[in-house]
């Protein structure tokens, strides 16, 4: 049986239940899923890279075949170093598609041996985004059902 390693990259600022749904779905398809927190210099995250990594590590604890990591630089180089052949991307709505499609084509151009697989979260998570979660948390809204409990603690401390 062929072992296929997939990388699910993102800023995860913070991780949401939508992210966890994608991770869970990917772990049923691939033998190993590396959830890679991006240290992207073009974004201005609310949480440090270490906090985002910690939140993801706690949230994915106990998920079979899932590991967490931090990366910076070109994604295809990281994927190659990890001996992975698949990049996982989540699509919530049609609005996500154009950007994700461009990235997938660029990644294919940079390394033809790496495929991008798009997964849709459960419909109950299609409206959730990290930006929206941070806004609701700042305004004192409930996080129940939107983020893992461990992430909820980080959000409450951040207020």
C-alpha positions as CSV (number, residue, x, y, z in Angstrom):
1,X,0.0,0.0,0.0
2,X,1.4,3.4,-1.0
3,X,2.0,5.9,1.8
4,X,0.9,9.3,0.7
5,X,2.0,12.4,2.7
6,X,-0.1,15.5,2.4
7,X,0.6,19.0,3.8
8,X,-2.2,21.3,4.9
9,X,-0.6,24.8,5.1
10,X,-2.1,27.9,6.5
11,X,-1.7,30.8,8.9
12,X,-4.3,29.3,11.3
13,X,-4.7,32.7,13.0
14,X,-6.5,31.1,14.9
15,X,-7.4,27.5,14.0
16,X,-11.2,27.0,13.6
17,X,-13.5,24.0,13.6
18,X,-13.6,24.4,9.9
19,X,-9.8,23.8,9.8
20,X,-10.2,20.8,12.0
21,X,-12.9,19.4,9.8
22,X,-10.6,19.7,6.8
23,X,-7.8,18.0,8.8
24,X,-10.1,15.2,9.8
25,X,-11.3,14.7,6.2
26,X,-7.7,14.7,4.9
27,X,-6.5,12.2,7.6
28,X,-9.1,9.7,6.2
29,X,-7.7,10.0,2.7
30,X,-3.9,10.3,3.3
31,X,-1.6,8.2,5.4
32,X,0.0,11.2,7.0
33,X,-1.2,14.9,7.1
34,X,1.3,17.6,8.2
35,X,-0.6,20.7,9.3
36,X,2.0,23.4,8.6
37,X,1.7,26.8,10.2
38,X,3.0,29.4,7.9
39,X,5.4,32.1,9.1
40,X,4.2,34.4,6.3
41,X,5.9,37.8,6.3
42,X,3.2,39.3,4.2
43,X,0.5,38.8,6.9
44,X,0.2,40.5,10.2
45,X,-1.1,37.7,12.5
46,X,-2.9,38.4,15.8
47,X,-1.1,35.4,17.4
48,X,2.5,34.5,17.4
49,X,3.8,31.6,15.3
50,X,4.4,29.7,18.5
51,X,0.9,30.3,19.8
52,X,-0.7,29.2,16.5
53,X,1.5,26.1,16.5
54,X,0.5,25.4,20.2
55,X,-3.2,25.9,19.4
56,X,-3.0,23.5,16.5
57,X,-1.0,20.9,18.3
58,X,-3.5,20.9,21.2
59,X,-6.5,20.8,18.8
60,X,-5.2,17.9,16.7
61,X,-3.9,15.9,19.7
62,X,-5.2,12.3,19.3
63,X,-5.9,12.6,15.5
64,X,-4.3,9.6,13.9
65,X,-1.7,10.3,11.2
66,X,-1.7,14.1,11.9
67,X,1.4,16.1,12.9
68,X,1.9,19.8,13.2
69,X,4.9,21.9,12.1
70,X,6.0,25.4,11.3
71,X,7.4,26.5,8.0
72,X,8.5,29.6,6.2
73,X,9.5,30.2,2.6
74,X,8.2,28.6,-0.6
75,X,5.5,26.0,0.1
76,X,6.7,23.6,-2.6
77,X,10.2,23.5,-1.2
78,X,8.7,22.6,2.3
79,X,6.5,20.0,0.8
80,X,9.4,18.4,-1.1
81,X,11.6,18.4,2.1
82,X,8.8,16.6,3.9
83,X,8.6,14.0,1.1
84,X,5.0,14.9,0.6
85,X,3.3,14.8,-2.8
86,X,0.0,16.6,-2.0
87,X,-1.0,20.0,-0.8
88,X,-4.4,20.2,0.9
89,X,-6.5,23.4,0.6
90,X,-9.9,24.1,2.0
91,X,-12.7,25.7,-0.1
92,X,-15.6,27.3,1.8
93,X,-17.2,29.2,-1.0
94,X,-16.8,30.2,-4.6
95,X,-15.0,33.3,-3.5
96,X,-12.1,31.2,-2.2
97,X,-11.7,29.4,-5.5
98,X,-10.0,32.0,-7.7
99,X,-7.1,32.6,-5.3
100,X,-6.7,28.9,-4.5
101,X,-6.8,28.0,-8.2
102,X,-4.0,30.5,-9.0
103,X,-1.9,29.2,-6.1
104,X,-2.4,25.6,-7.2
105,X,-1.4,26.4,-10.8
106,X,1.7,28.3,-9.6
107,X,2.7,25.4,-7.3
108,X,2.2,23.0,-10.2
109,X,4.5,25.1,-12.3
110,X,7.1,25.2,-9.6
111,X,6.9,21.4,-9.0
112,X,4.9,19.2,-11.3
113,X,5.2,16.2,-8.9
114,X,3.1,18.0,-6.2
115,X,-0.7,17.9,-6.6
116,X,-3.2,20.2,-4.9
117,X,-6.4,18.6,-3.5
118,X,-9.3,20.8,-2.5
119,X,-11.6,19.7,0.3
120,X,-14.8,21.4,1.3
121,X,-15.6,21.6,5.0
122,X,-18.9,20.4,6.4
123,X,-21.6,22.9,5.4
124,X,-21.9,24.1,9.1
125,X,-18.4,25.5,8.8
126,X,-18.6,27.2,5.4
127,X,-19.1,30.7,6.9
128,X,-16.4,30.5,9.4
129,X,-13.1,32.3,8.9
130,X,-10.3,33.2,11.3
131,X,-10.9,36.9,10.6
132,X,-14.6,36.6,11.5
133,X,-13.7,34.5,14.6
134,X,-11.3,37.2,15.9
135,X,-13.9,39.9,15.3
136,X,-16.6,38.0,17.2
137,X,-14.2,37.3,20.1
138,X,-13.1,40.9,20.3
139,X,-16.8,42.0,20.6
140,X,-17.5,39.4,23.3
141,X,-19.5,36.9,21.2
142,X,-19.7,33.2,21.9
143,X,-17.1,30.9,20.4
144,X,-19.0,27.8,21.1
145,X,-19.0,25.4,18.1
146,X,-16.7,27.7,16.1
147,X,-13.3,26.9,17.6
148,X,-11.8,24.1,19.8
149,X,-11.9,24.8,23.5
150,X,-8.1,25.3,23.6
151,X,-8.3,28.0,21.0
152,X,-11.2,29.6,22.9
153,X,-8.9,30.0,25.9
154,X,-6.3,31.8,23.7
155,X,-9.0,34.1,22.3
156,X,-10.3,35.0,25.8
157,X,-6.7,35.8,26.9
158,X,-6.2,38.0,23.9
159,X,-9.2,40.3,24.5
